[in-house]
Amino acid sequence: MSKFTDKLPNLDESCFQFSQQTLLAPKNVATHAPRILMLYGSLRERSYSKLLTLEAARLLEAMGAEVKVFDPLDLPQPDAAPDTHHKVKELRDLAEWSEGMVWCSPERHGAMTGILKSQIDWIPLSVGAVRPTQGKTLALMEVCGGSQSFNAVNQMRILGRWMRMLTIPNQSSVAKAFLEFDEDGRMKPSAYYDRVVDVMEELVKFTLLTRDIAPYLVDRYSERKESAGELSKRVNQKNI
């Protein structure tokens, strides 16, 4: 036995597992279209984050995905209404339905908007011992009023990690977004448009690759040691 593994007194061997390549091959392969939920972060009448989201939605549908776009209008601020509010319930149901998500925010004051953050905050970290976003794929986009920046997508990447999501490597940041859409709200041909195609293509690939084995990918030794009740208590945000 290796000198590094012959003595592990702090390890609960009943909960310890060897990672196995065979478990990365799904026993059952889903055949339905990838289910993608899209969130955007502005309520302006001509919202460039919404226009970019809708452009990406068209691409995803062309790639064979089933897409739903959540309208954040009338969504209350977190904790300002009960979770039985119809917009909160709509958002949570969509989050549960989805296998992947796209988050798109304007950059405002060097950060993502409160509109998008409120949507994310309404999605619970846990329902009982289950995290609704755990193991789902995530793609990130932002629109900028000036030069290209990555502040918003970088922030959202941190949130995706916190929500236990599988955030894809590629991302999109559209500079001077007011120049990139025509009068009908369609995105003009450009390198920015090509990057959006790249990002959506990668999202679909990662969703197809991981959705059948997501529970195994996010399974944790530390959580196998906990009972469902202990896990629920630890991650329940109502206590904060």
C-alpha positions, -999 to 999 in steps of 0.1 A, spaced: 0 0 0 12 35 -8 29 53 21 5 83 14 -28 63 18 -21 36 44 -31 58 73 -61 81 71 -75 83 106 -98 112 98 -114 96 69 -149 81 72 -143 51 50 -181 43 48 -186 75 29 -154 75 9 -156 66 -28 -130 61 -55 -138 81 -86 -145 57 -114 -145 65 -151 -173 39 -156 -196 61 -136 -191 90 -160 -209 69 -187 -247 75 -181 -268 44 -177 -297 62 -193 -292 88 -220 -319 115 -222 -333 121 -257 -354 152 -251 -342 187 -262 -319 204 -237 -340 227 -215 -325 262 -211 -337 290 -189 -326 325 -198 -325 355 -173 -317 391 -182 -310 421 -161 -328 452 -172 -364 465 -173 -357 493 -198 -381 495 -228 -352 489 -252 -331 467 -230 -299 455 -247 -295 426 -223 -330 415 -232 -322 419 -269 -290 399 -266 -309 372 -246 -335 369 -273 -309 367 -300 -292 339 -280 -325 322 -275 -330 321 -313 -296 305 -317 -303 279 -290 -336 269 -306 -318 266 -339 -294 242 -321 -323 221 -310 -328 233 -274 -361 241 -257 -358 277 -244 -378 297 -219 -371 334 -211 -381 347 -177 -396 383 -177 -384 399 -144 -410 427 -145 -431 426 -113 -407 402 -95 -405 416 -60 -373 422 -42 -360 392 -22 -378 389 12 -402 417 3 -429 391 -6 -436 355 3 -422 328 -19 -458 320 -29 -458 352 -50 -468 342 -86 -436 356 -101 -414 339 -76 -432 306 -81 -428 311 -119 -391 317 -116 -385 287 -92 -406 264 -114 -385 274 -144 -353 269 -125 -363 234 -115 -374 226 -151 -342 237 -166 -310 217 -173 -290 248 -181 -292 286 -178 -280 317 -195 -276 349 -174 -272 382 -192 -267 415 -174 -258 451 -183 -228 464 -165 -239 492 -142 -215 510 -119 -189 483 -127 -212 454 -117 -241 433 -126 -275 449 -120 -297 444 -90 -325 432 -114 -305 401 -123 -291 396 -87 -327 396 -74 -337 368 -97 -307 347 -86 -314 355 -50 -350 342 -53 -337 309 -65 -331 290 -33 -298 273 -25 -318 244 -11 -352 228 -10 -349 203 18 -315 187 11 -317 194 -27 -301 224 -44 -323 233 -74 -293 247 -94 -268 220 -85 -252 204 -115 -270 226 -141 -249 242 -168 -245 280 -170 -235 305 -197 -228 341 -190 -232 373 -211 -230 410 -205 -237 442 -224 -216 474 -219 -225 510 -227 -189 518 -234 -157 498 -239 -156 461 -234 -156 450 -198 -159 417 -180 -169 429 -145 -204 416 -147 -196 382 -162 -168 377 -136 -193 385 -108 -219 361 -123 -192 334 -126 -187 336 -88 -224 333 -83 -226 303 -106 -200 286 -85 -218 294 -53 -250 280 -68 -231 248 -76 -236 252 -113 -213 240 -141 -203 273 -157 -189 269 -192 -154 284 -199 -166 307 -228 -185 339 -222 -197 370 -241 -192 407 -234 -207 431 -260 -191 466 -260 -211 497 -270 -242 475 -273 -263 504 -286 -244 501 -318 -248 463 -322 -286 461 -327 -307 474 -356 -340 492 -353 -359 459 -351 -338 448 -321 -318 422 -341 -281 419 -335 -259 430 -364 -232 407 -379 -200 412 -360 -173 394 -340 -195 400 -310 -223 381 -327 -199 353 -336 -189 350 -300 -225 347 -289 -229 318 -314 -197 302 -299 -211 305 -263 -245 291 -271 -229 262 -290 -206 254 -261 -235 256 -236 -255 230 -256 -225 207 -258 -218 209 -221 -255 204 -212 -257 173 -234 -224 161 -220 -233 165 -183 -270 164 -177 -272 126 -174 -243 124 -149 -248 157 -131 -257 140 -97 -224 121 -98 -203 151 -109 -215 172 -79 -216 144 -53 -194 153 -23 -178 133 4 -186 159 30 -223 158 22 -225 121 21 -214 122 58 -243 145 66 -279 134 71 -305 151 49 -317 171 79 -282 183 88 -275 194 52 -308 212 49 -301 231 82 -267 241 70 -276 255 36 -310 269 45 -308 307 38 -338 315 59 -315 314 89 -294 342 75 
